[in-house]
């Protein structure tokens, strides 16, 4: 079952480009309430837009010098759900209580290779104080009012859409 954009009666799709490692990648995001139709071996990343007590959880990535949502790579042999739970715990020291699908992003590199990146909204709760994630990238977390997210994270039209959809589904 796919989530429908009421104004168009079809899944919302957002197309963008991203410069990563000096290469331009094409990004195609699609709303979806189901990931079972995606080729599971091409799901390489998963991100959770996490909420605790109606606050948005964001993490400071010391390597990129940016605030971001919790998430990262799916390890070989790991399910996307296990990756989501692991990444949220590593990057916030919180556990996922519940989650809902938002959509997925197809990322196509200049060589034409493609991978999928999943986006979900999660309810979380702390396991204890946050120190840092195991690889040392995320060094602090912050709980913010969701309406203030653009002060920290600006993913453009896609970010606006994901946050709006998160607030509708939380």
KASULGI-V892035 format. One line per field, one symbol per residue. ss: DSSP state (H for helix, E for strand, L for the rest). phi: phi as a letter, one per 20 degrees, with the letter a starting at -180 (. if undefined). psi: psi as a letter, one per 40 degrees, with the letter a starting at -180 (. if undefined). A space follows every 10 residues. Layout:
ss = ???
phi = ???
psi = ???
This chain:
ss = LLLLELLLLE LLEEEEEEEE LLEEEEEEEE ELLLLLLLLH HHEEEEEEEE EELLEEEEEE ELLLLEEELE EEELLLLLLH HHHHHHHHHH HHLEEEEEEE EEEEEEEELL LLLEEEEEEE EEEEEELLLL LLLLLLLEEE EEEEEHHHHH HLLLLHHHHH HHHHHHHHHL
phi = .dfdfgfdlb gfccdbccec lmcededcec faebdfeffg fdedbbcded cclmdeecce effelbebee rrfefgneff fffgffffff eblcdfebbb fdrcceddeg enfccdcecc dcecbferfe dafgemfedb cbdcfgfeff fdccemgfgf ffffffffef
psi = hihihddefi hhhhhiihhh ffihhhhhih hhehedeihd eeheihhhhi hhfeihhiih hddefiiiih iaihiheiid dddddddddd eefiihdiii hdaihhhhid eeiiiihihi hihiiieaih ciideedhei iihihdeede edhgfadddd dddddddde.
